[in-house]
């Protein structure tokens, strides 16, 4: 008999070698009993002794614990793709089958409200191509002085998020034509000299050249060149539990880096206008990615020295 409480929106879970965090995220997914679940797992790195056993244990746990009626699809890699190509290939595979869906990595622990939040907004903004990302994470809770459930930002955060196939296809097109797009933007920036755009372009270029092992810099770039907006909940709906020695990018101390998640206590209230919150975007650029605005750079001795040095070398 079909379970009438089953969750309709497809969910992609991207995993690797961490069984402890995977269990926590999976148990939250299992509460929803999704009708469709996609399990993507990168392979162990050849130079990491014993990692193949960790990866196998994660895969076995997932398959052994799907105890509700659902359609299960798996993408278990045989060779390690890394944090750039691994998640990217998993998301592309997901959208080969689905028109929209929720994406969780093995260290992004969602609140129960996160699922209904994404489900509602995937439907609400289905035909509004200005929206690329429905995010569940908020670095700055309750700073947006509004009674609305969420606000808009230019910078997408993908610690628990949702999107649509047609937006992801734009990302594929962006990557395939990255060279030409980047050349146009660099010429444009010779005139504008935009600090933020240079920051986004340089990070995307590094990801495109595999100089940095991170998939989301190209998604950020894709949002930027399409003037897209990202949704940010006023209350944080995702807790990143990935800080630790086994993580690839968040292997520092847990201190001051754990953001609690919350549940929504009232029906979703939508903003009346689609305008990005510049304060939030600036906080992300400055505090999370450590870029400095022009006014700060004018009084930064190290930056002044760097500029003078570059100009001397270029002469």
N, C-alpha and C positions, 0 to 999 in steps of 0.2 A: 504494500500500500504506500502511495506517495506521501511523504511527510509534508504537510501544508506549511510548516514553519521553515522549510528549507529556503536558503538564501539564493536568489536568482542570479545575481551578478557574478560572473566568473572571477576566480582568484588565482593569481600566479604567485607561488612561493619560491624564491630563489635561495638556495642553500649551498653550503660548502662543507666545512670540516668541524663545525661547532654544534655538538649535540645538545648541550645545555640550553643555549639560546634558541635553537631550533625548536626544542620541545615547548618552550614557553609561547613562542609565536604560533606554533601549530595548535596548541590547546585552545588559543583564542579563536583561531579559524574554525576548529572543530565545533565550538559552541554555536557557530552560525549554520553549520551543516550545508555548506555550499553545494549546489547541484553540479557544479563543474569546478574541479581543482586541477591546476597545472603545477607540476613539480619539476623544477629545473635544478640540476646539481652539476657544479663544475668538478672536474677530475682533480685528483691529487697532483701536487707538484713533484716532479721526479727527484728533486734534490732535497726533499723533506722526508726524512726517514719516519715511517710509521703513519704518515698522513693518509695513505690509502686505506688504512683500517678505520681511521676517523671518518673519512668520507663514506665508506661502506656502512658504518654504523648509523650514520644520519639517514642514508637512503633506506636501510632496513627498517628503522624506526618509523619513518613516514609511511611506508607501504603496509607495515604491520598494524598501524593504528588508524587507518581510515575505516571506521566502523559504522558509517552511515551510507545510505544509498546515494551514490554520486558517480559522475563520469570522471575518471582519472586519466590524465595524460602525463607522460614523463619525458623529460629530455635529460638523460644522464650522460654527460660527456665522457669520452674515453681518454681524451688528452686535455690537460689544463689550458684554459683560455685566459685566465687572469681576470682582474677586476675591471678591465676595460671591455674586452670582447665577450667575456662570459655573460654578464648581465645583459649586454646589448643583444647578443644572439638569443638569449632566453626571452626577452621582451618581443623581439621580432617574431620568434616562433609562436609566442602567445597570440599575437595579433594576426598571424596567418589563419588562426581558427576563430578568433572573436573580434567583434566590432568595438567592444569597450570592456574595461575590466579594472580590477584592483591589483596592485603590485606591492608585494611585501618581501623584504629581504629577511634573512634569518636573525637579524639583530634589531628589527623594528617591531616592538611590541605594541599592538593596537589596543585601544579601549574598545569596549563593545559599541560605543556610539560611532566610532570611526567607520564601521561598515555601512550603517544606515546613512551617515553623512555622505559618503562616496556614492552610494546607490542613488540617493535623491538628486545629487548634483550632476551625476552622469546623465540622468534623464533631463534635468532642468536645462543644462547647457549643451545638450546633444547637438543642436544645430547652430550654436554660436561659436564660430570658428576663431573668435578672439581668445577663447579660453583653451589653454593647452594642458594645464596641470591642475588637478584637484589634490592639494597637499593635506596631510594630516598633522604635520609638525609645525610648531610655532616657537621660534627662538625668543620672542618677546610677548609674553602673555599679557592680555588685557591692557595693552598700550593704545589700541585703537578704540577711541572713546565713542562707541556705538553700541546700540542694542542689537545690532545684527549678529548673526551667528558666525560670519566670516567677513573677510575683506580681500582686496586684490593686491598683488605685488607683481613686479616685473621679474623678480628672481625666483625660479622654481626650486623648492626643496623636496628631495625625493626620498625622505625617510618615512616611507609609508605614503602611497599616493595612488592616483587613478588617472586614466586618460582613455583616449579613443584611438581606434585604428587609423583614421584619416589624419590625426595629428602626428602619430608615430611615423606614418608614411612620409610626412613632410621632413621628419628627422632623417629618414633614410635618404631622401632626395638631397638634403643639405650635405650629408656626408659624401655622397657620390659626386657632388659638384663643389666640394669644399675648396679646392684650389682656386677656381674662378670667383667664388663668392668672397673668399678671403682677400683676393687681390683687389676686388672692388672696394671692400671695406677699408683696406689699408690706404688706398688712394684717397678715400673720403676722409679718413682720420688725419691725413697730412694737413687738411684744412681745419677740421674741427678739434683735433687733438683731445679727444674725449678720454678721460682717465678710466671711466667705467668700461667703455667699449674696448679700449686697449686691453684692459684686464680680462674681459670675456674672450676676446679674440686670441690673446696669447695663450690662455689656458686651453682653449679649444684646439689651437695649433699643436700644442704639446701632446694632447690626447690623440689627435689625428695621426701624429708621427710616432705614437707609442712611446713617447718620452715620459709620460706619466700614466700610471695604471689606474685610471678612473674613467668610467663610462659617462658620467653625468655632465662633464664639462661640455660635451657636444650637444646634449639636450638643452643645457643652459644657452648655448650659442644658437641653437635652433629657435628657441623661444625669443631670443633677442632679435634676430634678423627678421622674424615674422611679427614683431611688435605684439607678442602674445602676452596674456595675463595669466597669472597663477593664483589659485585660491588658497587662502591661509585661514584656518579656523581661529576665532578669537581665543578659544580654549584649546590648549595643546591636546591632541588626541593620540599621540604616539610617544612612547618612551624608547629611546635608543639604549639598548642593553648590551651594546657591542664593545664597550670600552674594556680593554683587558689585553693580556699578553698574547692571546691567540688571534686578535683582530689585525687586519692589514693596515687600515688607515686611522683607527681610533684606539691605539694601543698605549695611550698614556694613562695617567691616574684617573680613577673614578671621580675624584673630588671635583665638585662644582660643575660636573658635566652631565649629571643625571637630571633630566627634566621629567617630572611626574606627568602622567596622562590623566585626563579627566573624562567624565561623562557629560553629555549634553542634558540639561535639565528642563529644556523647553523645546517646542517645535522649531525647526529651522526658519530663520528670518533672513530674507535676502536683501542685499544692498539695492538701493534704487538706481545707482549709477555705477558704471564700470570705470573707476579711476584708481590707479595704483597708489599705494601708501608709500610715499617717498621716504618717510622716516624709517619705515621697516626695511626697505631696500638698502638704504644707506647704512643701517646697522649691520645688515648681512655682509655687505662689502667691507665695511671697516672692521667690525669686531670678529666676524667669523673668518674672513679671508684676508684680513690685515692690510687692505689697501688704504692709502691716505689721500684725502682730498687736496686740492691745489693749495688752499690756504695753509694747511698744515705743512705741506711740502716746502713752502716758501721759508718756513722757519726751522726746517729740519736740516741740520748741518751735513749729515751723511748723504741726504738727497742732493743738496747743493754741490757737494764734492763730486758725486757721481755724474751730475749734469756737466760740470766743468771738465771732468776727466774725459767724458764721451766726446765733448766738443773739440778738445785738444787732439784726441786720437783721430777724429774724423777730418781734421784739417790736413 
